[in-house]
Amino acid sequence: MRGGETAGARAPAVADEMVAFFESGEEGKGHALRALDIARTHRESGNRLIDGDGSPVVHDLSGVRLRAPVPRPRRVRDYLTYRDHATGGGLSIPPAFEAMPICYQCNAESIVGPGEPLLWPSFTDQLDFELEIGFFTSRGGRNLSPAEAQGHIAGVTIFNDVSARDIQVFEMTLTIGPSKGKDFCTAMGPCVLTMDEVDEWSIEMSASINGELWASGTTAGRQFSFAEVLAWASLDEDVYPGEFFAVGTVGGGCGYELDRWIQPGDIVELEASGVGVLSNPVGEKQTHRDGVGLASYQGSPEVHPSHG
């Protein structure tokens, strides 16, 4: 020991990026737990654990910026599995909802992490949050049964499927999409809770705006389990490690259902028991120079839920 620092104790080799960590399974998780034990022991004894090049191994949270658990997942899909969300905006439920989980493919290049601003595009006046959770895959596969798929799930995190509601509803009158209504920004984090620490059917969730509780619910009441979603996705199609599958917005878990709308500068906090809080400020509405986009788009009609 020199000056309160210890270089001799070496932590087990842990994957240096999350997809590799997911793939490493129980062995990799064991390495990570042992590394944490070593770091905790040195901190409690007043020693500073340093790497071979003399740099610190442990950093204070105030000195780092957390990114999304997987900043660029290989693929992101968001499914509709909650009946209460499907009906919350006045929609009728088609037979397909009972038969299979249905998704749209998200833009994996637009993921933001904790603390990063939620992008407000110039083409929308009604920005919305969505209170969701989803899971990462630990292994790939094809034609999985639900029983097999269960062993391919790495863990869960919070998913805020930021939505431009007015243009989303407007563009989907063509029964295609969503596209511009969703593709600009999605928030994920703050961590991944492994499946041995969670009951996927009883995660308590809430959404608060500027400290005021707007919505709360649980992950109960879904039409399909995590494993069923993954098994359906794998039918005659390859899935890969590090993909993300959101299972949809909990009932009442968005501004559209509540007819309450976030504004620039608001702080959106989504909480899930065991996972923590995903907090993001709402950015200012973007502006752009003349001539970009299309002159034919002059804005979208305002939308509000229909319960008639």
Secondary structure as GFF3:
##gff-version 3
##sequence-region A 1 308
A	DSSP	beta_strand	5	6	.	.	.	ID=ss1
A	DSSP	alpha_helix	18	23	.	.	.	ID=ss2
A	DSSP	alpha_helix	25	44	.	.	.	ID=ss3
A	DSSP	beta_strand	48	49	.	.	.	ID=ss4
A	DSSP	three_ten_helix	61	63	.	.	.	ID=ss5
A	DSSP	beta_strand	76	80	.	.	.	ID=ss6
A	DSSP	alpha_helix	83	88	.	.	.	ID=ss7
A	DSSP	alpha_helix	96	99	.	.	.	ID=ss8
A	DSSP	beta_strand	102	105	.	.	.	ID=ss9
A	DSSP	three_ten_helix	108	110	.	.	.	ID=ss10
A	DSSP	beta_strand	111	112	.	.	.	ID=ss11
A	DSSP	beta_strand	118	120	.	.	.	ID=ss12
A	DSSP	beta_strand	127	128	.	.	.	ID=ss13
A	DSSP	beta_strand	130	137	.	.	.	ID=ss14
A	DSSP	alpha_helix	146	150	.	.	.	ID=ss15
A	DSSP	beta_strand	153	160	.	.	.	ID=ss16
A	DSSP	beta_strand	163	164	.	.	.	ID=ss17
A	DSSP	alpha_helix	165	171	.	.	.	ID=ss18
A	DSSP	three_ten_helix	172	174	.	.	.	ID=ss19
A	DSSP	beta_strand	186	194	.	.	.	ID=ss20
A	DSSP	three_ten_helix	195	197	.	.	.	ID=ss21
A	DSSP	beta_strand	204	209	.	.	.	ID=ss22
A	DSSP	beta_strand	212	218	.	.	.	ID=ss23
A	DSSP	alpha_helix	226	233	.	.	.	ID=ss24
A	DSSP	beta_strand	244	254	.	.	.	ID=ss25
A	DSSP	alpha_helix	255	258	.	.	.	ID=ss26
A	DSSP	beta_strand	267	272	.	.	.	ID=ss27
A	DSSP	beta_strand	276	285	.	.	.	ID=ss28
###
